[in-house]
Amino acid sequence: MIETAIVVVVVACCSFYWLGRLAPSAVRPVWQSLSRALASVGAPAPMQRAVAGRLGARSGGCGACKGCDKGGGCH
């Protein structure tokens, strides 16, 4: 039973990660909700900045990758 729960959590996290890489606009509402929730409970500032950074991710190129070169292209 616990093994199933662990597998479900890992698969959900991986799915969320890849959905965020391939279609950042699809997960933006989740990040916005998390940002509001963290602000309402008074979460630490570094945690709030990390979520704000995910909200500012651009959707373009190859799924808002972080390895874009200086010329505006990806990799």
Order of alpha helices (4+ residues) and beta strands (2+ residues): alpha-alpha-alpha
